[in-house]
Amino acid sequence: MTTKAVDARRAWLAISRLFLSSDNQDRFHLACAAAGLPHPGSLKALLSIDVEAAPPMRTVAEHLDCDASYVTALVDALEELGYVARRASDTDRRVKLVELTAQGRKAKERALEVLLAPPPSLEALTATELRTLAQLLERVASDYPPVPS
């Protein structure tokens, strides 16, 4: 293995350790609690719904990479909480759109506040190191979709 391949593996291992840590998993449950959601599946569904445009249920299912029936259950739960409303598409009445309510927007903001808070371990870095790390990770993540707003 080349030095670059070894270093890439080391970098990915470090990122994976951060992501798979129990602290990070706890963060998802804390975000659920902050948003008043029952489990991380419903959190991911809430986060997948754009604030600006109501996606079709099919798009939510594709984003979550799961069955339409599971999305129906997730959206039912979100609707029961008052976080989303379903409506028929203006162009095709068979297509159901999922729209965030004002309450859903606030819940999403609370969840993102928890999820996006930097972990305490970053305090070990200097300001210059943090800036460099942020720039490098932004470059690596540029091909991935943005975090939902």
N, C-alpha and C positions, 0 to 999 in steps of 0.2 A: 504494500500500500504506500502511496506517495505521502510525503509530508503534508501536502495540502489536504488529501483525503483523511489523514489521521486527525488533522486540526479541525476539519469540518465535522468529523464524528465527535470529537471532544466538545465542540461548540454545541452540537445538537444534543449530546448527552446532558450538558449543563442546562440547556433550555428545557429538556424533558424532565430533568430532576425538579426544576422549579414548577413546571406545569402539573406533574403527577404527585407533588408533595401533598401530605395531608393538610397542610396549611392552606394550599390553594383549593383543595376539595372543600374544606370548611368554608372558604370564601363563597363558593357557589350556594351553600346552604344558608349562609348569612345574607346573601343577596336575595334569596327566596324569602327569608323572613322579613327583610326590609321592604320587599315589594308585596308581602302578604300572599305569597304563592306557596302551593303545597309541595312542590318538588322541582329539581333542576330541569326536568323535561318541559314543564310549563314555563320556566324561566327562559329557556332557549326559544320556545315558541313566541313568547312576548318580545324577546329581543329581535326576532326575525321579522317582525312586522314594522315596516317603515312608518315613521311619523308622518311623512308627507304624502305617501300614496298607499292606498289600501290594496294589498296584493290579493290575488285569487287564492283560494284554499290550496289549489294544486301547487302554486309557487311556494307556499309555506311548507308543504310536504316535501317538495324538491330541496328546499333550503335545509330542512331537518333530516333529509335522506331517510324518510320513513313512509309507512303506508298512509294513505288518505284517511283510513278509519281511525288511526291513532291521532292524526291532526284534528279530526272531528272531535274526538274526546278532549284533546287539549284546548281547542277553541271553545267547546262547551263549558269547560271549567273557567276559562278566561272570561267568557260571556257572563257566567253566573256571578263572577266577582265584579262585573261592571267595567272590565278593562277593555273589552272589544265589543263591537257590534257587527253582525253579518248583514250584508245587503246584496241584492242581485246586481250584477253588472248592467250598466246602461246599454251595452251593445249585445249582450247575450244573457238573457234571464236565467239560463241554466248554470251560469258561473256565479259562485258566491264569493264576494270580496270580504276581507276581514279588515275592519277599520279600528284603529286605536281610539278610545274615548279619552276625554280629558283626564279621567281617573287612571286610565291605562298609561297615558303619557307620564303622569306623575310616578306611577309604580315603576315604570321603565327607568326613569331618571334616578330613583332611589336605588334600584338594583345596580345600575351602571356606576353609581357613586361608590358602592361597595366593591364591585368587580374591578374597577379601574384604579383604586387606591394602590399606590406603590407598596410593595411588601417592605417591612422593616430592614430586610437584608440589604437593600439598596443603599442604606445609610452608610455602609462600610466603604462606599466609593466616594472619591472626591467629586467636586462639581465638574471638573474637566473630564474625569472618567465617565461620569453619568452622561455628559453631553456626547462624548464619543460613542458610548454604548447605545444611546438613543439613536444617533445618526446611523450607526451600523445596522441596528435592528430595523429601523425604518426602511433602509435600503433592501434588506433581506425580505421584509414583509410587503414590499411594494407590489408584488404580483398577486397578493391575496386581497380578498374583499375587505373594505374598511369595517371597523367595529360599528354596529348599528347606532344611529344617533337617536 
